[in-house]
Amino acid sequence: MTTPALLPLSGRRIPTLAPGASSFPHHRATLRLSEKFILLLILSAFITLCFGAFFFLPDNSKHKRFDLGLEDVLIPHVDSNKEGKQPAGHIIHGQGGHDEHRHREDEESLRNKIRADHERALEEAKEKLKKSREELRAEIQTEKSKVARDLKKKDGSRPLPPVPMPKLVGVNDGDPGDPDVKEKRDKIREMMKHAWGSYRQYGWGHDELKPLAKKGHSTNIFGNSQLGATIVDALDTLYMMGLHSEFKDGQEWIEQNLDFSLNVEVSVFEVNIRFIGGLLAAYYLSGQEVFKVKAVQLAEKLLPAFNTPTGIPWAMVNLKSGVGRNWGWASAGSSILAEFGTLHMEFVHLTYLTGNPAYYQKVMHIRKLLAKMDRPNGLYPNYLNPRTGRWGQHHTSVGGLGDSFYEYLLKAWLMSDKTDVEARKTYDDAIEAIERHLIRKSSGGLTFIGEWKNGHLERKMGHLTCFAGGMFALGADGSPDDKAGHYLQLGAEIAHTCHESYDRTVLKLGPEAFKFDSGLEAVAVRQNEKYYILRPEVIETYWYMWRFTHDPKYRQWGWEATQAIDKYCRVSGGFSGVKDVYSSNPAYDDVQQSFFLAETLKYLYLLFSGDDLLPLENWVFNTEAHPLPVLHMANLTLPGNNALR
């Protein structure tokens, strides 16, 4: 016997004909259906009669219609007089006629109210019809705007718990004293004004700017939407440079326009480091609550990305639906080490500011999971499958795909006031394996960091990897086995190599990647590795080396880069990347990256400022150069980790 298939229909399931059954019923079945139909008709008439009697016949004291307690919901026009009601089941003899009379009055009052509301609605409709199409559109738009404002107000209305503000030192000024250094710093400030002013004029509200086309630019990492990435990314740079009018413009745009309820898919990593990092830094520097509120609103939108079998987050998440996925190109659907490993700083601050342990627990879960896993040669592969919890292809890099994972291990320790010893130990072990397997000296004496691919060292170093010089210097103090001097020296050697990659080009700007074999050293070979897109990593390392050594060559190298950027990347509509640093007449890529304002110009400004501007004892910079204060843990307990007390 074939069972009829069941199909859903508006919450119900209905049988369909079995395969091969005739769509024309037998005569006997027709009679049977007719009899059933008549019975159903009689039954429905009976129910209707009972239902009508219940509502419209005079009620007795046991079944009072308005004692159902639903009149305020079902009949909003009726103002129920609850004081005049008798309790259900309470019978008073001799009052039947009075109750019937009162019931009729209630019915009449109800009819009059409905009639009056009906007439009023008709009058309003007539008035509407007299208006022009433009007036009606304006009214509709006003109503839509009001609803949107109410929703935004509601979304941000939840008060966050008051928490003590960490000790904030050196949030502005940093006068270098030396007039020559101050003049160079003023030039960098002027470059920031040009970059910001061009974006303000031509790309306002867009994520980035196309400085030659003089229009806005959006990318898929921000869902191709207008989230104002440049505004959020640049806020702290504007503040520390004393550009308070520009800062105020950015704050007003964020208050009025920054909306995270869009149906867009964004990169969890990029949105975390640029938006949450940028908003938190702006909050700590300025004290303006709006930045904290917006950061928390966005963070809540990112949490669904962690809903995976392992707790390793997806690379992308839809801000509206919470649906996550990974990049299609990433090793059989893997998550990327540098992406899921670069959340700790921001998420610890989110837990601190909100009292919500979820953020801290998410990142600590990632750390614990990684600690249990085998690592080939002690190295962390760049790919991890969030479904299976297994490594993808064995590719290890301190540049793209891996870089900021190692950075955040060190900075988790620093940001905890050096109490998160687990993070420090994990960092030290990772760096020891990197030194053993990835760091080499070229035949020309240049120290470089290669990439490990399936048991083979590729003798190529990316511009992104150049941040590591600063990381080694930053982590020198506290190194095991009295290796502080060794790591400071290693940082200096990486800085030198990266400076050579700049110095060996025509434009004196570094390529995206450079090789160390076949007689070529610190030089790009492929055409698609010769571009410079306003990246900050080399200048970042110059700044850290300057802070720890005060060797004047780092300011000299920084000034060379400043002049090259101003000469070859500056256009009337802002700053653009260039496609070939070995060409004296390069083509532009026509993108002013948001990180140029967040990082490159910030690190240059810091390089030519006094050490009292954002001192490293009090501030830790996230991987987008957004400064977050050290959390002195004496009076703070983060849930789940006894070390952080």
Salt bridges, closest charged atoms under 4 A:
GLU71 OE2 - LYS82 NZ 3.21
GLU71 OE2 - LYS85 NZ 2.88
ASP72 OD2 - LYS82 NZ 3.61
GLU100 OE2 - ARG104 NH2 2.50
GLU105 OE2 - HIS101 NE2 2.96
GLU107 OE2 - ARG65 NH1 2.94
GLU107 OE2 - HIS103 NE2 3.50
GLU108 OE1 - ARG111 NH1 3.57
ASP117 OD2 - HIS77 ND1 2.56
ASP117 OD1 - ARG120 NH2 2.59
GLU123 OE2 - LYS126 NZ 3.76
GLU127 OE2 - LYS130 NZ 3.49
GLU139 OE1 - LYS128 NZ 2.55
GLU139 OE2 - LYS131 NZ 2.25
ASP150 OD2 - LYS146 NZ 3.47
ASP180 OD2 - LYS184 NZ 3.36
ASP186 OD2 - LYS182 NZ 3.73
GLU190 OE1 - LYS187 NZ 3.15
GLU190 OE2 - ARG570 NH2 2.68
GLU208 OE2 - ARG274 NH1 3.62
ASP233 OD1 - HIS626 NE2 2.75
ASP236 OD1 - LYS602 NZ 2.89
ASP236 OD2 - HIS626 ND1 2.61
ASP249 OD2 - ARG200 NE 3.69
GLU265 OE2 - ARG325 NE 2.82
GLU270 OE1 - ARG274 NE 2.83
GLU289 OE1 - LYS292 NZ 3.36
GLU300 OE1 - ARG158 NH2 3.09
GLU407 OE2 - LYS411 NZ 2.66
ASP417 OD2 - HIS632 ND1 3.09
ASP420 OD2 - ARG367 NH2 2.84
GLU422 OE1 - ARG367 NH1 2.85
ASP428 OD1 - ARG424 NH2 3.00
ASP429 OD2 - LYS425 NZ 2.71
GLU432 OE2 - ARG436 NH2 3.11
GLU435 OE2 - HIS486 NE2 2.88
GLU451 OE1 - HIS395 NE2 3.14
GLU458 OE1 - LYS453 NZ 3.19
ASP477 OD2 - LYS418 NZ 3.49
GLU493 OE1 - LYS441 NZ 3.24
GLU500 OE1 - ARG504 NE 2.93
ASP503 OD1 - LYS508 NZ 3.57
GLU512 OE1 - ARG535 NE 2.91
GLU529 OE2 - LYS460 NZ 2.96
GLU537 OE1 - HIS463 ND1 2.98
GLU560 OE1 - HIS499 NE2 3.06
ASP566 OD2 - LYS187 NZ 3.01
ASP566 OD1 - ARG570 NH1 2.95
ASP611 OD1 - ARG547 NE 3.29
ASP611 OD2 - HIS550 NE2 2.69
GLU624 OE2 - ARG274 NE 3.78
